[in-house]
Amino acid sequence: MLNVLLVSPNQERAPDPVPPIGAAYVADAARRAGHAVRIADACFDGPTFPGHLARELDELRPDVVGLSLRNVDNTTLFGTESYVPAYREVARVVREHAPRAKLVLGGSAFTLFPHALLEALGADHGIAGEGEAQFVALLDRLDGSAEQPPEGLLWGVPSDLGPRARPARDLVDLARYHREGGSTNLQTKRGCAFQCSYCSYPALEGARIRTRRPEDVVDEIEGVLREHGIDCFFFVDSVFNVPPDHAVGICDEIVRRNLEITWSAYLSPAAVTARLFESMARSGCRSVDFGTDAASPATLVALRKGFGVEDVRLASALCREHGIKFSHSLVLGGPGETWSTLDETVANVVATEPTAVVAVAGVRLHPGTELAARAIAEGQVAHGAIGLEPVFYVSEAVRDGLLDRLAGIGKRHRNWFIPGITPPVPEPLRARLRARGAEGPLWEQLSRGASR
């Protein structure tokens, strides 16, 4: 048996703090394999976290320290912030206070930039992709029950999503996450079959969708209700409503068990039906965030979204019909964007009467995506330049003047949030809303009034 400390150094709390579900899944797998596991979570510690981590390392004296890296940066064109310096500091503290421990990297950020982060943080091992099975195999080798593993990069393998696999929520302060974040995250599947030109999800989870049995998902919901008294959830699947019958099956199972919960999820406008929304509303769905990206035919094609403007209108109408609040997430300035298509997207989205809109400027490029290849072919970036330092794709047709145009949109439409341009939610207001019992995504409460 090894002493294992998993570290979640993520401190991003906008728009809401998110429990480290990836680290918790890995912790569950390692614990079921017989190892002693703890999680050190930086989310609520701010600048004091390195000191807290040092004391925990001194106390635990771990054999293995795993860093679960969620994001490389905030993916914001106007106001970019890199998280790599903070990760370097965490790695330094580990080396100083646990010099004999093996340092292992993992998480979504590491999967996107494995070689660069291994070098930047000086780790012994890194696991790219799903980490549960590979991390346990690595621990077995380090424990002497198998041959010694090679130093450096290891590739994860698809993990068992059966009924035994549950995130180790007892190792994180779930009550505080719920109190300050408004919901508890759940995963019902892995993999994404969509082929959006910029998206990294297929690289993270694969293109083949692997679903959990609806009964197992709802068993987990019941467990959280019983053990933690939490009744508000967020399905963190890249797209909850694909496959549609799987989503309906989960909703129907919640209804069958007569569970009094509320929930939110990410949805695609590509697969919406009246039957789906009826089931969602009956099972407690309070809001959804559509990964719309655009509402102009030309940019939807360039982004390879797989749906059209009429699908966006239908999805929005079904939300209004069933009393479900909804947000559209948009990408403005991406491939194929012109001032005409941008104006068309804005007009079409406003016409859907959304509760809120979250719009980002440009696209943070990730290696291996279709858009990265396009950016290189267009001469926007040099080959090999897409790495830890954030690089963004912005359509040449709107590059000059995009900041001013988006600032004007934010002023005209008060329920639009544009990171780096519109003011962030003040922390005191966020705290007051949560203290009053506001649950679910914060945009539900912060629509900032109607468009003008």
C-alpha positions, 0 to 999 in steps of 0.5 A: 500500500502506498500513501498517495496525495492527489493535488488539485491546484485549480483556483479558477472560480469564475463563473463558479467553483467546480469540484475536482471530479477528475481527481476524485475519480482517480482517488476512488480507483486508487483507494479501491486498489488498496492505497491510502489516498487524500486530496489537497484542493487549492480552490478556496485557499487563494495565495495561502495554498502553497503553505497549506500544501507544504504542511500536508506534505510534511504530515503525510510524507506521501510516496506518490503525489499526483497533480491534476491539472484542469486548465492551462489558462483562462482561454480569454483573448482579452485578459489572458491569464496563464496558470502554469506559473502557479503549477510550477510553484506547486511542483516546487513545494512538492519537490521541497517537502516530499523529495522522495515522492514520485511526482505524477501529472494528469488531467485535461490540461496535461492531456492537451500539452503532455510533453511541455508540462512534463518539462515545465514541471519536472515531473517523474511521470505523466498520464495523458487521457483517462487516468484511473486505470493507468494510475492504479497500474503505475502505483502497482509498479511503484509498490513493487508488485510489478516491474518498474515503469519507465520515467516520463509519459504514459497514455491512459486507457478508457476506464470502467464506467460501471456502478463501482466507479464513483468520484471520492466526494468524501475527500473534498469539501462538497458542502462548501462547493455546493454553498459557493458553487450552487451544484454538484457535478455528475458525469453520465458518459465520456466521449464526444462524437461531434467534430467541431473544428476547434474542440479538444473533447475528442482528444480528452475523452475519445470520439466514441461515446461510452454511456453509464447505465441510467440506473447507475447515474441515478443511484449516484444522485441518490447517494449524494442526496442521502450522504450529503443532503445536496439536491442540485446537480450539474451534468458535466458531459460535453453534451448531455442530450446525445445520445437522446435516448440515454438522456431521456432514460436518465430523466425518466429514472429520476421521475420513476424514483420520485426524486426531488432534485433540480439540475442543469447541463450542457446541451447541443441544439442538434438533438432536441425533441419535445419528448426530451424536454418534457422528460427534462422538465418533469425530472427537475431540469431548471436550466441548460447551457447550449453550446451554440457557438454561432447563429449564422449559417456560414459560421456554423458550417465553418465551426462544423457544428452539425446543426442550423439556425432553425435548430437553435430556434427550436431548442430555445422555444422548447426551453421557454415552453417548458419553463427552463432557463437557458443560456447560449455559449457563443464564439465570436470572431472564429473561422469564417466570421465577418461583420455581417455574420457576427451581426447575424448571430447577435440578432438571431440569438437575441430573438431567442430571448435567452436568459443569458449569453456567454460569448468569447472572443476568438478561439484558443487553439489546441494542437491537433484540431482542424482549426489549428491546422487552418491557423497554420495554413493561413499564416496566423501562427507558425507550425509548432507555436501552439503550446502552453503560451496561449494562441488564439484564432481570430478571423482576419475579417474582424480582427481589427475592431473586434474589442470595440464591437464586442464592448458595444454588444455587451452594453446594448445587451445587458444579459450578455457576458463577454469574458475580458470585456464585460465586468465580472460578477463582483465577489461580494454580490456572488457571495450574497446570492449564494448566502441567500440559497441561490442554486444552479449556474450563477447566470440564472440569477445574473441576467442583468436585465433585458436587451436594449 
